[in-house]
Amino acid sequence: MSLTQDIRDAFSRRDNALNQLIIINALVFAVLIILRAIFFIAQSGSYQLVMRQLALPSDFYSLLRHPWTLLTYAFVHEGFLHILFNMLNLYWFGQLIREYLGDRRLVSLYILGALVGAAFFLLAYNFIPALQPFVGQPVIGASASVTAVIVAAATLLPDFTFMLFIIGAVKIKWIAVAVVLISIAGINGGNPGGEITHL
């Protein structure tokens, strides 16, 4: 069976939202890698123009011109580890949400997480003085959506246990706490916008 047939089958089923979200993220990632290579070989700056259409800008004026970026940024990744960890977490925690709340709620949660993350990002960059030097820096990635899924799963099933490599058994509530604390700790790093969207 071909890859295109597998993708078509994944989208033909109504009870497959988790895999569909992961496939969309992976396809966008693959297309952007190909475009970046093409534009690099062609010595064209067009890749940045493409990213400007997809990444969430930090200023309201740019957002008014690109309102769709409130959602598109949550499906865009540039680094392999960035998408890998986001999709692994989405898969692990998304399975719990699917099982207990269903596919439709999982998609709603993913989108709501993206919108709330975007709101935090925009408000923080425009109203927190310490972040003024970073104004103009856009944000990409599914981290806000994935964090929403993790926190929702931890709220729904706080004592559910994951077996983590080396560490062993850890309750999901402590994983959620660690995710939030790591995001808070990273705000004063090189990517404050990305960390703020997690919150």
Summary of the structure (lengths in Angstrom):
residues: 199
radius of gyration: 17.6
end to end distance: 41.1
largest distance: 54.6
contacts: 603
relative contact order: 0.12
helix: 74%
strand: 5%
